[in-house]
């Protein structure tokens, strides 16, 4: 079993903001997130959309998110 639970996109975005990521710009459901020392990340999920374990693992690798942050 994966260490990542399926989670709503709005909860993931809130966790990223707690980690220091900021929304630089928004166009529809696409949000460009920036954080000092990291490459920009395009968060392209609707708020009510469920993000699965595989997608969360990939997102975590690119943003520094950990299962305990959710």
C-alpha positions as CSV (number, residue, x, y, z in Angstrom):
1,X,0.0,0.0,0.0
2,X,1.2,3.5,-0.8
3,X,2.1,5.9,1.9
4,X,0.1,8.6,0.1
5,X,-3.7,8.6,0.6
6,X,-6.0,10.0,-2.1
7,X,-6.6,13.6,-1.1
8,X,-8.7,16.5,-2.4
9,X,-6.7,19.1,-4.4
10,X,-7.7,22.0,-2.0
11,X,-6.1,20.1,0.9
12,X,-2.9,19.5,-1.0
13,X,-2.8,23.2,-2.1
14,X,-3.3,24.3,1.5
15,X,-0.5,22.0,2.7
16,X,1.8,23.4,0.0
17,X,1.0,27.0,1.1
18,X,1.9,26.0,4.7
19,X,5.3,24.8,3.4
20,X,6.0,28.2,1.9
21,X,4.7,27.8,-1.7
22,X,2.9,30.9,-3.0
23,X,0.5,31.3,-5.9
24,X,2.2,33.5,-8.4
25,X,-0.6,33.5,-11.0
26,X,-3.8,31.8,-11.7
27,X,-5.5,31.0,-15.0
28,X,-8.7,28.9,-14.6
29,X,-7.8,25.9,-12.4
30,X,-4.1,26.2,-13.2
31,X,-2.0,27.8,-10.5
32,X,1.7,28.6,-10.9
33,X,3.3,28.0,-7.5
34,X,6.7,29.5,-6.5
35,X,9.0,29.0,-3.6
36,X,12.5,30.3,-3.1
37,X,15.1,27.7,-3.9
38,X,12.7,25.5,-5.9
39,X,11.6,25.3,-9.5
40,X,8.1,26.7,-10.2
41,X,5.4,24.1,-10.1
42,X,2.2,24.2,-12.2
43,X,-0.7,23.0,-9.9
44,X,-3.4,22.0,-12.5
45,X,-6.2,20.6,-10.4
46,X,-9.7,21.7,-9.6
47,X,-10.4,22.2,-5.9
48,X,-12.8,19.3,-5.5
49,X,-10.7,16.9,-7.7
50,X,-9.3,13.9,-5.9
51,X,-5.5,13.5,-6.4
52,X,-4.5,9.8,-6.3
53,X,-1.4,8.3,-4.6
54,X,0.8,8.1,-7.7
55,X,0.1,11.7,-8.7
56,X,0.7,12.8,-5.0
57,X,4.0,11.0,-5.0
58,X,5.1,12.8,-8.2
59,X,3.9,16.1,-6.8
60,X,5.8,15.5,-3.6
61,X,9.1,14.7,-5.4
62,X,8.8,18.1,-7.2
63,X,7.6,20.2,-4.2
64,X,9.1,18.6,-1.1
65,X,5.6,17.6,0.3
66,X,5.6,14.7,2.8
67,X,2.7,12.5,3.9
68,X,2.7,14.2,7.3
69,X,2.1,17.6,5.8
70,X,-1.4,16.7,4.6
